[in-house]
Amino acid sequence: MVRRLKKDVLSQLPSKRKIVIPLEIENRKEYDYVERVFIQWYREKGKEVDDNAELLQKIEVLRKLALDGKLPKTLEFIIDTYENRRKLVVFAHHKYYSEPI
C-alpha cells in the first residue's frame, strides 16, 4: 500500500461516485423473529435496565443477523466486480467474528 495525500493526487482522481445497493437479507424470518423478541423485551424491561451492556448485547445480536443475511449477496457482488475488472472501494461497519468473544 502506498500512502499519498489527497491534495497530491487530486488531479488524477476521477469524480467520486456513491452507489447504494439495497440488499434483502436472506434470513428474513429469523431476523424478524429476533427483532420481535427484542422489541417485546425492550417494552417490558429495556427502560429499566441500568447497565447499557445488556441492551447493546441484544442489539448486537440483530446486527449479527443482518450481517449474516447480507454477506452472501455482498460477496457475490464484490467477486463479480473483481472478475469484470471494475474498480471498487467497499466501506462497511460490520465486524464478523466466527466465534463469540
N, C-alpha and C positions, 0 to 999 in steps of 0.2 A: 504494500500500500504506500502510495506517495501522498504526503500531506502538502497541500498547497492552499494558499489563501484565496478566497473567492475574488478579492479585488485584483489578484494577479492573473486570473484566468477568465474573468467575467466576459471579455470579448469573444472567447472561444466557446462559451456555453450557449446551447440553444435555449429558446424560451421555455420556461417551466410550464409543464402541463400536469394537471392533477386530475386523475380519473378515479372515481369511487365506483367500485363494483360491488353491488349488494349481493350477498350470498344467503340463501336459505340454509339454515343448519340442518344437517342430516339426521340429527337425533331430537327432532322437534317434540315428540311425545314425552320423552324422558325429561327434556328441559322444561316443558310446560308443567309437568307433574311436580318437579322440584321447585319450580317458581311458585306454584300454588301453595305448597307446603311452607315455603319461606314466608309468603305473604300472610298466611294464617298464623304462623309463629310470631311474626312481627306485630300483627294486630293484637295478639294476646299478651306477648311478653317483651317485644322489642323495645318499647319506650321505657320499660322498667329496668332494662339491662344497664348496670353500672359500668361494666367493662366492655368497651367497644370491640375487644378482641373477638368475642363470641359473634357479634354482628358481622364483623369483617370476615370471619371464617366462613359464615354461611353465604355471604355474598361471593366469596372466592370459589365456592362450590359451583355457583351459577356461572361464573366467568370460565371456569374449567370446562364445564359442559358446553358452553358456547364455543370455546376453542376446539374441543373435540369434534363438534359438529361442523365447523368451518374448515378445519385443517385439510381434509382430503381435497376439497374443491380448490383451496388456495394453492396447495402443492401442484395440483393439476394445471392451474393457470400459470404458475411460475415455470414449470417444466415446459409447457407449450411455448411460452415466451422465449425461453432459452433455446429450445430446439429450432425456433424460427429466427434465431439470431437477432432478436429485438432487445433493446436495452431496457432495463427495468431496475428501479430502486423500490424496495419494499420497506415500509415502516410498519411496525407492529407494536402493540402494547402488552401482548400476552407473553407469559413465560410458561413453558411446558416442562413439567417435571414428571418423569416416568414413575417415580416412587414418592410417597409422601415425605415431606421434610419434617 
